[in-house]
Amino acid sequence: MDPFGTYKTAISARATDKAILKKSQDGGIISASYIYGLENGLLDGVIVANTEDGFKAAPKIATTPEEVLSAAGTKYTVSPNVSVLKDAVREYALEKVGIVGTPCQVRAIRKLMKYPMGFRHTDSKIALVMGIFCMENFPYEGMKAIVEQYAGIRMNDVLKTDIGKGKFWVYSKSGDVKAVPLKDTHMYEQKSCHVCMDYTAELADISTGSVGSPDGWSTIFVRTAKGEEYLNKMVEAGALETKPIDDVKPGLDLVQKLALQKKEKNDKEIAHRKEIGLPVPY
């Protein structure tokens, strides 16, 4: 079973802009990439995940570096980014759109680019697809239960969330930090995540996540010629600091372990659902 999908290179990297690193999760790769694109004419708008009242994730069409930075940070609840793609093209008149998504969203983007039913004149405007590593996601009500019932923090008081070291971390605006064991969060996961066979956003131009790199850095898979050209420009411009993935710990071994863990577990779930007559995506 292939853990990573097709890719050209894998590296560890982080943004060189301290303002991006301060606001972003891990190495700030998504924010740095989209800010670079907007500042250098490679993109004229991007679709990112923002947060609204109650720390609820929502898609945002950003056309300035400030708007990108304001939405920085990983959200562990569903943000329907693909739903505003037509708005970005038809209402904002964007010609070069960047969009970031989870592996399932990236798959949907590639499908609409291949078969643009309902997305006519939109598919050709997608200039860069970035994907994030994802083991599972949470519906908003599930996230709320974890944060309020287990961590004891109100959703309106959440500053950011994170997953690491076997725990779901909640950081409050007042400075409190609470950790919830991941074993207590599984019941709240999005059920469709249990039939997903993609951990590293295999169909993106560039996919990234914290796993495999040291704290403050991110692992990057460069998957397409477009992604390779884009990333090379960023490195040449000094927007990213990079290291060979073989030179960092824990490296790709951990990424492979988690990717295979997801695929093997969910492959069994798919087989089980087929046996009892439930629909499956594969």
C-alpha positions in Angstrom: 0.0 0.0 0.0 1.5 3.3 -1.1 1.7 5.7 1.9 2.4 9.0 0.1 1.1 9.0 -3.5 3.1 10.6 -6.3 5.6 13.3 -5.4 8.7 14.9 -6.8 10.5 15.9 -3.6 10.0 16.0 0.1 11.6 18.6 2.4 11.3 20.2 5.8 10.7 23.9 5.7 9.5 27.0 7.5 8.6 30.6 6.6 11.4 33.1 7.1 9.0 36.0 7.9 8.8 36.1 11.7 5.3 37.7 11.6 4.0 34.6 9.7 5.7 32.2 12.1 4.2 34.0 15.1 0.7 33.8 13.8 0.8 30.4 11.9 0.8 26.8 12.9 4.1 25.0 12.7 6.2 26.2 9.8 3.6 28.6 8.3 3.9 27.1 4.9 0.3 27.7 3.7 0.3 31.3 4.8 3.8 32.0 3.5 3.0 30.4 0.1 -0.2 32.4 -0.4 1.3 35.7 0.8 4.2 35.2 -1.6 1.8 34.5 -4.4 -0.3 37.6 -3.8 2.7 39.8 -3.4 4.4 38.6 -6.6 1.4 38.3 -9.0 1.3 34.5 -9.0 -2.2 34.7 -7.4 -4.8 37.4 -7.1 -6.9 35.7 -4.4 -6.9 32.6 -2.2 -9.5 30.6 -0.4 -8.5 29.8 3.2 -10.2 28.6 6.4 -11.0 31.4 8.8 -12.8 31.4 12.2 -16.0 33.1 13.1 -17.7 33.6 16.5 -17.4 30.6 18.7 -14.2 29.4 16.9 -16.3 28.1 14.1 -14.4 27.4 10.9 -15.6 29.2 7.7 -14.2 29.7 4.2 -12.7 33.1 3.5 -11.7 34.6 0.1 -8.5 36.6 0.9 -7.0 39.1 -1.6 -4.4 40.7 0.6 -1.5 39.3 2.7 -3.2 40.8 5.8 -6.3 38.7 5.2 -4.3 35.6 4.7 -2.4 36.1 7.9 -5.6 36.8 9.9 -6.8 33.4 8.9 -3.6 31.5 9.8 -3.6 28.4 11.9 -5.0 24.9 11.5 -8.7 24.3 12.2 -9.7 20.9 13.2 -13.3 21.3 12.3 -14.8 21.3 8.8 -14.5 24.4 6.7 -16.3 24.1 3.3 -13.7 25.9 1.3 -14.8 24.5 -2.1 -18.2 26.0 -1.6 -16.9 29.5 -2.2 -14.9 28.7 -5.3 -17.5 30.0 -7.7 -17.9 33.2 -5.6 -14.1 33.8 -5.9 -14.3 33.7 -9.7 -17.7 35.2 -10.4 -18.1 37.8 -7.6 -14.5 38.7 -6.9 -13.5 38.3 -10.6 -10.3 36.4 -9.6 -8.3 35.0 -12.5 -5.6 33.1 -10.4 -7.0 31.4 -7.4 -5.2 29.5 -4.7 -7.2 27.1 -2.6 -6.2 25.0 0.5 -8.1 22.0 1.7 -8.0 18.7 3.5 -7.3 15.5 1.4 -11.0 15.0 0.7 -11.5 18.6 -0.4 -8.4 18.4 -2.7 -9.9 15.3 -4.3 -13.1 17.2 -4.9 -11.2 20.1 -6.5 -9.4 17.7 -8.9 -12.7 16.1 -9.8 -14.3 19.5 -10.6 -11.3 20.5 -12.6 -11.6 17.2 -14.6 -15.4 17.3 -14.9 -16.5 20.9 -14.3 -20.2 20.2 -14.2 -21.7 23.3 -12.4 -18.2 24.9 -12.3 -17.9 26.1 -15.9 -15.3 28.8 -16.4 -14.2 28.2 -12.8 -11.9 25.2 -13.1 -9.4 27.1 -15.3 -9.0 29.8 -12.7 -7.5 27.5 -10.1 -3.8 28.4 -10.0 -2.5 26.5 -7.0 -4.0 23.7 -4.9 -2.4 23.2 -1.5 -3.4 20.3 0.8 -2.9 19.6 4.5 -2.1 16.3 6.2 -5.3 15.0 7.9 -6.0 11.9 10.0 -9.5 12.9 10.8 -11.7 16.0 11.3 -14.5 17.0 13.5 -18.0 18.5 12.9 -18.4 21.7 14.8 -20.7 20.2 17.4 -18.1 17.4 18.0 -15.4 20.0 18.4 -17.6 21.9 20.8 -18.1 18.8 23.0 -14.3 18.2 23.1 -13.5 21.7 24.0 -16.2 22.5 26.4 -17.0 19.2 28.1 -13.5 17.7 28.2 -11.2 20.7 28.2 -13.6 22.9 30.2 -13.1 26.0 27.9 -15.9 27.9 26.2 -15.7 28.0 22.4 -15.8 31.8 22.5 -12.6 31.8 24.6 -10.6 29.5 22.3 -7.4 31.0 20.8 -6.2 28.0 18.9 -6.2 24.2 18.9 -3.6 21.6 18.1 -3.0 17.9 17.9 0.3 16.3 19.1 1.8 13.8 21.4 -1.4 11.8 21.5 -3.5 14.7 22.7 -5.9 17.3 21.5 -4.6 20.7 22.8 -6.8 23.7 23.5 -5.3 27.1 24.1 -7.5 29.8 25.6 -7.3 33.6 25.1 -6.6 33.9 28.9 -3.5 31.7 28.6 -4.9 28.4 29.9 -3.7 25.2 28.1 -5.7 22.0 28.4 -5.0 18.6 26.9 -7.6 15.9 26.0 -6.3 12.4 25.2 -7.1 11.5 21.6 -8.8 8.3 22.7 -11.5 10.5 24.2 -12.1 12.4 20.9 -12.6 9.5 18.5 -16.4 9.3 19.0 -16.7 12.9 17.8 -14.9 12.4 14.5 -16.6 13.1 11.1 -17.9 9.6 10.1 -16.8 10.1 6.5 -13.2 10.3 7.7 -13.4 6.6 8.5 -13.5 5.7 4.8 -10.9 8.2 3.6 -7.7 6.6 2.2 -5.6 9.8 2.0 -3.5 11.2 4.8 -1.1 13.5 2.9 -3.4 15.2 0.4 -1.9 13.2 -2.5 -3.6 15.1 -5.3 -2.4 18.6 -4.3 0.2 20.6 -6.1 1.9 21.0 -2.7 0.9 19.2 0.5 2.2 20.0 4.0 1.8 19.1 7.7 3.8 19.2 10.9 4.4 15.4 11.1 7.9 14.4 10.3 9.5 17.7 11.0 10.8 19.3 14.3 8.7 21.8 16.2 8.3 25.0 14.3 8.9 23.4 10.9 6.6 21.6 8.4 7.0 18.6 6.1 6.3 19.4 2.4 5.6 17.1 -0.5 6.0 18.8 -3.8 3.8 16.8 -6.1 3.4 18.5 -9.5 5.5 20.5 -11.9 3.4 23.6 -11.0 4.0 23.0 -7.3 7.7 22.5 -8.0 8.1 25.7 -9.9 6.1 27.7 -7.3 8.1 26.4 -4.4 11.4 26.9 -6.2 10.5 30.6 -6.7 9.7 30.9 -3.0 13.0 29.4 -1.9 15.0 31.6 -4.4 13.3 34.7 -3.1 14.1 33.7 0.5 10.5 33.3 1.6 11.2 29.7 2.9 14.1 28.1 4.8 14.4 24.5 3.9 16.3 21.3 5.0 16.5 17.9 3.3 13.9 15.7 5.0 16.5 13.0 5.6 18.4 15.5 7.8 15.5 16.1 10.3 13.8 14.0 12.9 11.5 12.2 13.1 11.5 12.3 9.3 9.4 10.5 6.8 9.3 7.3 8.8 6.7 8.8 11.1 4.7 10.2 8.2 4.7 6.8 6.6 3.6 5.1 9.8 0.6 7.4 10.2 -0.4 7.4 6.5 -0.4 3.6 6.5 -2.2 3.4 9.8 -5.0 5.5 8.3 -5.2 3.6 5.1 -5.1 0.1 6.6 -7.7 1.0 9.3 -10.0 2.7 6.8 -9.6 -0.1 4.2 -11.1 -2.5 6.8 -13.9 -0.1 7.5 -14.7 0.2 3.7 -14.7 -3.6 3.4 -17.1 -3.8 6.5 -19.4 -1.2 5.0 -19.5 -3.1 1.7 -20.4 -6.3 3.5 -23.5 -4.8 5.1 -24.5 -2.9 2.0 -23.6 0.6 2.9 -22.3 3.0 0.2 -18.6 3.7 0.1 -16.5 6.2 -2.0 -14.1 3.6 -3.5 
